[in-house]
Amino acid sequence: MPPGRKRKVEQVDTEGYEDPGCSRQQHECSTHSTPKTGSASVPKPDASSSKRKGKRKASTIQESEAEKPRNKRVRKNNDLDTPVQEKRAAMFKRACPKNISERVARVRKQRFFMIDRKREGKELREEFSVLGSTGNVYTVVIDKLPGCDCPDARKGNHCKHILFIFLKVLQVPESSNIWYQKALLTSELGEIFQNAPTAPNAMADPRVRDAFARATGKMPDTQDLSSQSTKKRIPGEDDDCPICYEGLFGVSEGDLTWCETCGNSIHNPCFQQWARTKGSDLTCVFCRAKWSTPGSSGKSTLKEGYINLSNAAGISNVRDTSTYYRRGRGYQGHYQDYEFDD
């Protein structure tokens, strides 16, 4: 057979050839694909390029999600029924600090009196007027942030007047961890006022309260309630004179000298002997209060910007610093912090 004829048959057979094992889908793809010259196979997609495209797409999704604002947490129905826990306005102290323990020692040793107290209904807040150790009158407020207007409390300290109200007046147990906290919770205040005694504790005598009422304008200067409210304590059968140790029972009132602070009495000659030995520092034999004659008390003065009732209370207006902490002979700063702490 001639060579040209053979080539023509091969061309016809090649063009009309169809693979019976080829699927319909592959056949459609081959018919619609762009014809290429030669017998080279169709290139497969690169695996690395597809991975890069996938990473690019994932990063785009992450960026779009990051740009979206986060939805606020919606409280569930169970959360709405749960009360929000109250937060303390200051750090909770697990143990009593050393500086507060030092002030508690002064509360035990020095003399303090409560002159007045104010509380409206069942409000968890009460205001106290405290007679300090030198006769100054300070205002202590017990609420969520206990405070006082004395110089020591103004420096941010838990002063001894606040501790006096907690431990002596409201009688909070020292074993409790409430009285030395800088801030209290509503539940703690409710517990304090609920367990506080109804009768007044550590109250000043009526003469001092009258002087405070006159100094604050609550009572006219001409009015004197102490003479009506102060009662003499009549000696009993077992009462003896602290000077001569003789019995006081049955002695007429004219033969006795009475203390205006505590109401106790001693024999007139015994008091004269006691007065000669004490001189200008005359105090009561029983209560150790500064002795005042009738009519000499009730006057208030201003000392360091505070009402001072040392004359009415019969106490010295000189500050006792024996219990104040000193760091050393050459150190001045710590002691001066308490220089005006009454």
C-alpha positions as CSV (number, residue, x, y, z in Angstrom):
1,M,0.0,0.0,0.0
2,P,1.4,3.4,-0.9
3,P,2.6,5.6,2.0
4,G,0.1,8.4,1.3
5,R,-2.8,6.1,1.6
6,K,-1.7,4.8,4.9
7,R,-1.3,8.2,6.4
8,K,-4.9,9.1,5.3
9,V,-6.4,6.0,7.0
10,E,-4.5,6.8,10.2
11,Q,-5.9,10.4,10.2
12,V,-9.4,9.2,9.8
13,D,-9.1,6.6,12.4
14,T,-7.6,9.1,14.9
15,E,-10.3,11.7,14.4
16,G,-13.2,9.4,14.7
17,Y,-11.8,7.4,17.6
18,E,-13.8,7.5,20.9
19,D,-12.8,5.8,24.0
20,P,-15.8,3.7,25.2
21,G,-14.5,3.7,28.9
22,C,-14.5,7.5,29.1
23,S,-17.3,8.9,31.2
24,R,-19.8,11.4,29.9
25,Q,-18.5,14.1,32.2
26,Q,-15.0,13.7,31.0
27,H,-16.2,13.7,27.4
28,E,-18.0,17.0,27.9
29,C,-15.0,18.5,29.5
30,S,-12.8,17.4,26.7
31,T,-15.2,18.7,24.0
32,H,-15.5,22.2,25.6
33,S,-11.9,22.6,26.5
34,T,-9.6,24.6,24.4
35,P,-7.8,22.4,21.9
36,K,-4.0,22.3,22.4
37,T,-1.4,21.3,19.9
38,G,0.6,18.2,20.4
39,S,-0.1,15.3,22.7
40,A,0.8,17.1,26.0
41,S,-1.5,16.4,29.0
42,V,-3.5,19.1,30.8
43,P,-1.5,20.5,33.8
44,K,-2.9,19.7,37.3
45,P,-3.4,22.6,39.8
46,D,-0.4,23.1,42.2
47,A,-1.1,21.9,45.7
48,S,1.0,24.6,47.4
49,S,-0.9,27.4,45.6
50,S,-4.2,26.0,46.8
51,K,-2.9,25.9,50.4
52,R,-1.8,29.5,50.1
53,K,-5.2,30.5,48.9
54,G,-6.8,28.6,51.8
55,K,-4.6,30.4,54.3
56,R,-5.4,33.7,52.7
57,K,-9.1,33.1,52.9
58,A,-8.9,31.9,56.6
59,S,-6.9,35.1,57.6
60,T,-9.5,37.3,55.8
61,I,-12.3,35.6,57.8
62,Q,-10.4,36.1,61.1
63,E,-9.8,39.8,60.3
64,S,-13.5,40.3,59.5
65,E,-14.5,38.6,62.8
66,A,-12.0,40.7,64.8
67,E,-13.5,43.9,63.3
68,K,-17.0,43.0,64.5
69,P,-17.8,44.4,67.9
70,R,-18.1,41.8,70.7
71,N,-21.6,41.3,71.9
72,K,-22.2,42.0,75.6
73,R,-22.8,39.1,77.9
74,V,-26.5,38.7,78.2
75,R,-27.6,37.6,81.7
76,K,-29.6,34.5,81.8
77,N,-32.8,34.1,83.6
78,N,-31.0,32.4,86.5
79,D,-28.6,35.3,86.8
80,L,-31.4,37.9,87.1
81,D,-32.7,36.2,90.2
82,T,-29.2,36.1,91.8
83,P,-28.5,39.4,93.8
84,V,-25.4,41.3,93.0
85,Q,-22.7,40.9,95.7
86,E,-21.8,44.1,97.5
87,K,-18.2,45.2,97.2
88,R,-16.2,46.7,100.1
89,A,-15.0,50.2,99.6
90,A,-11.5,49.3,101.1
91,M,-9.3,46.3,101.3
92,F,-10.4,43.7,103.8
93,K,-8.0,43.2,106.7
94,R,-7.7,39.6,107.9
95,A,-5.9,40.6,111.1
96,C,-5.8,43.8,113.2
97,P,-2.9,46.0,112.1
98,K,-0.2,47.0,114.6
99,N,-1.0,50.7,114.5
100,I,-4.6,50.0,115.4
101,S,-3.6,47.7,118.2
102,E,-1.5,50.6,119.7
103,R,-4.6,52.8,119.6
104,V,-6.7,50.1,121.3
105,A,-4.2,50.2,124.2
106,R,-4.9,54.0,124.6
107,V,-8.6,53.3,124.6
108,R,-8.1,51.0,127.5
109,K,-5.9,53.3,129.5
110,Q,-7.3,56.8,128.7
111,R,-10.7,58.1,129.7
112,F,-13.4,58.8,127.0
113,F,-17.0,59.7,127.3
114,M,-19.9,59.8,124.9
115,I,-21.8,63.0,125.2
116,D,-24.5,62.7,122.5
117,R,-25.6,60.3,119.8
118,K,-28.0,60.8,116.8
119,R,-29.7,58.2,114.6
120,E,-32.7,58.6,112.4
121,G,-35.0,55.6,112.6
122,K,-33.4,52.4,111.5
123,E,-30.9,54.0,109.3
124,L,-27.6,52.2,109.2
125,R,-25.7,55.4,110.3
126,E,-25.2,56.9,113.7
127,E,-23.4,60.0,114.8
128,F,-21.6,60.3,118.2
129,S,-20.1,63.2,120.1
130,V,-17.1,61.9,122.1
131,L,-15.3,63.7,124.9
132,G,-11.6,63.1,124.3
133,S,-8.9,62.5,126.9
134,T,-8.0,66.2,127.1
135,G,-11.6,67.5,127.0
136,N,-12.0,68.1,123.3
137,V,-15.3,67.1,121.7
138,Y,-15.0,65.1,118.5
139,T,-17.7,63.8,116.1
140,V,-17.6,60.1,115.2
141,V,-19.8,58.7,112.4
142,I,-20.4,55.0,112.1
143,D,-21.5,54.0,108.6
144,K,-20.0,52.2,105.6
145,L,-16.9,54.4,106.0
146,P,-16.4,55.0,109.7
147,G,-14.8,58.4,110.3
148,C,-13.9,61.1,112.9
149,D,-13.0,64.8,112.7
150,C,-10.0,64.5,115.0
151,P,-6.5,65.2,113.6
152,D,-5.5,61.6,113.7
153,A,-8.5,60.4,111.6
154,R,-8.0,63.3,109.1
155,K,-4.6,61.7,108.3
156,G,-6.4,58.6,107.2
157,N,-5.9,56.6,110.5
158,H,-8.4,54.5,112.4
159,C,-8.4,56.8,115.4
160,K,-9.0,55.8,119.0
161,H,-12.3,57.6,119.1
162,I,-13.7,55.3,116.4
163,L,-12.4,52.4,118.3
164,F,-13.9,53.7,121.6
165,I,-17.3,53.8,119.9
166,F,-17.0,50.3,118.4
167,L,-15.6,48.6,121.5
168,K,-17.1,50.5,124.4
169,V,-20.3,52.1,123.2
170,L,-21.6,49.6,120.6
171,Q,-19.8,46.8,122.4
172,V,-18.5,45.0,119.3
173,P,-16.5,41.9,120.5
174,E,-12.8,42.3,120.1
175,S,-12.7,38.8,118.6
176,S,-14.7,40.1,115.7
177,N,-12.9,41.3,112.5
178,I,-15.3,44.2,111.9
179,W,-14.2,47.0,114.2
180,Y,-10.7,47.5,112.6
181,Q,-12.0,47.6,109.0
182,K,-11.7,50.9,107.1
183,A,-15.0,50.1,105.2
184,L,-18.0,48.1,106.2
185,L,-20.7,46.2,104.3
186,T,-24.4,46.7,104.8
187,S,-24.8,43.3,106.5
188,E,-22.0,44.2,108.9
189,L,-23.6,47.5,109.9
190,G,-26.9,45.8,110.4
191,E,-25.2,43.2,112.7
192,I,-23.5,46.0,114.7
193,F,-26.6,48.0,115.3
194,Q,-28.8,45.0,115.9
195,N,-26.5,43.6,118.7
196,A,-25.7,47.0,120.2
197,P,-27.1,47.5,123.7
198,T,-30.1,49.7,124.0
199,A,-29.0,51.4,127.2
200,P,-26.3,54.1,126.7
201,N,-22.8,53.0,127.6
202,A,-19.9,55.2,128.7
203,M,-22.1,58.2,128.9
204,A,-20.7,61.4,130.4
205,D,-22.4,62.7,133.6
206,P,-25.3,65.2,133.2
207,R,-23.1,68.2,134.1
208,V,-20.9,67.6,131.1
209,R,-23.8,66.9,128.8
210,D,-25.4,70.2,129.9
211,A,-22.2,72.1,129.1
212,F,-22.1,70.5,125.7
213,A,-25.7,71.5,125.1
214,R,-25.0,75.1,126.0
215,A,-21.8,75.2,123.8
216,T,-23.8,73.9,120.8
217,G,-26.8,76.2,121.4
218,K,-29.2,73.4,122.3
219,M,-29.8,74.8,125.8
220,P,-29.7,78.5,127.1
221,D,-26.8,79.5,129.3
222,T,-29.2,80.4,132.1
223,Q,-30.7,76.9,132.2
224,D,-29.0,74.2,134.3
225,L,-30.3,70.7,134.2
226,S,-27.4,69.1,136.0
227,S,-28.6,70.4,139.4
228,Q,-32.0,68.6,138.8
229,S,-30.6,65.4,137.2
230,T,-27.5,64.8,139.4
231,K,-28.4,62.8,142.4
232,K,-26.3,62.3,145.5
233,R,-25.5,58.7,146.3
234,I,-26.7,58.1,149.9
235,P,-24.2,55.9,151.7
236,G,-25.3,52.4,152.6
237,E,-24.5,50.3,155.7
238,D,-21.3,48.8,154.1
239,D,-20.0,52.1,152.8
240,D,-16.8,53.4,154.5
241,C,-15.0,56.7,154.2
242,P,-12.0,56.1,151.9
243,I,-9.8,58.5,154.1
244,C,-10.5,57.3,157.6
245,Y,-12.3,54.0,156.8
246,E,-15.1,54.9,159.3
247,G,-18.6,54.2,158.3
248,L,-20.6,56.7,156.4
249,F,-24.0,55.2,157.0
250,G,-26.3,57.4,159.2
251,V,-24.1,60.5,158.9
252,S,-26.1,63.7,158.1
253,E,-25.7,65.2,154.7
254,G,-24.4,68.4,156.1
255,D,-21.4,66.6,157.6
256,L,-20.4,65.1,154.2
257,T,-18.7,66.5,151.1
258,W,-20.2,65.3,147.8
259,C,-18.5,64.8,144.5
260,E,-20.4,66.4,141.6
261,T,-19.1,63.9,139.1
262,C,-19.8,60.5,140.7
263,G,-22.1,61.5,143.6
264,N,-20.1,59.8,146.3
265,S,-19.3,61.4,149.6
266,I,-16.7,61.6,152.4
267,H,-16.5,63.2,155.8
268,N,-15.9,67.0,155.7
269,P,-12.7,66.8,157.9
270,C,-11.4,63.9,155.7
271,F,-12.0,65.9,152.6
272,Q,-10.2,69.0,154.0
273,Q,-7.2,66.8,154.9
274,W,-7.3,65.2,151.4
275,A,-7.5,68.7,149.8
276,R,-4.4,69.9,151.7
277,T,-2.3,67.0,150.5
278,K,-3.4,67.3,146.8
279,G,-3.0,71.1,146.5
280,S,-4.0,72.4,143.0
281,D,-4.3,68.9,141.6
282,L,-7.4,68.1,143.8
283,T,-9.3,65.1,142.5
284,C,-12.2,62.9,143.8
285,V,-11.1,60.1,146.0
286,F,-13.5,57.7,144.3
287,C,-13.6,58.5,140.6
288,R,-10.3,60.5,140.3
289,A,-12.1,63.3,138.4
290,K,-10.8,66.8,138.8
291,W,-12.6,68.4,141.7
292,S,-14.9,71.3,140.9
293,T,-16.9,73.4,143.3
294,P,-20.6,74.0,142.6
295,G,-21.1,76.8,140.0
296,S,-17.6,76.6,138.6
297,S,-18.4,74.0,136.0
298,G,-20.4,74.2,132.8
299,K,-18.1,76.5,130.9
300,S,-16.7,75.4,127.6
301,T,-13.7,76.7,125.8
302,L,-12.1,76.3,122.3
303,K,-8.9,74.3,122.2
304,E,-7.2,73.5,118.9
305,G,-10.4,74.4,117.1
306,Y,-12.6,72.0,119.1
307,I,-15.1,72.5,121.9
308,N,-13.2,71.7,125.2
309,L,-15.2,70.6,128.3
310,S,-12.2,69.7,130.5
311,N,-13.5,72.0,133.2
312,A,-17.0,70.5,133.2
313,A,-15.7,67.0,133.0
314,G,-13.1,67.6,135.7
315,I,-10.2,66.2,133.7
316,S,-6.8,67.6,132.7
317,N,-6.4,69.3,129.3
318,V,-2.8,68.2,129.1
319,R,-2.3,65.3,126.7
320,D,-0.9,62.1,128.1
321,T,1.7,60.7,125.6
322,S,3.0,57.9,127.8
323,T,1.3,55.3,125.6
324,Y,2.5,56.9,122.3
325,Y,5.0,54.9,120.3
326,R,8.5,56.3,119.8
327,R,11.1,54.8,117.5
328,G,14.2,56.1,119.1
329,R,15.9,59.0,120.9
330,G,16.7,60.8,117.7
331,Y,13.5,60.1,115.8
332,Q,10.9,62.9,115.7
333,G,8.5,62.1,112.8
334,H,6.4,59.3,114.3
335,Y,5.9,61.0,117.6
336,Q,4.9,64.2,115.9
337,D,2.2,62.3,114.0
338,Y,0.5,61.9,117.4
339,E,1.3,65.3,118.8
340,F,-2.2,66.5,118.4
341,D,-4.0,63.2,118.7
342,D,-6.4,63.5,121.5
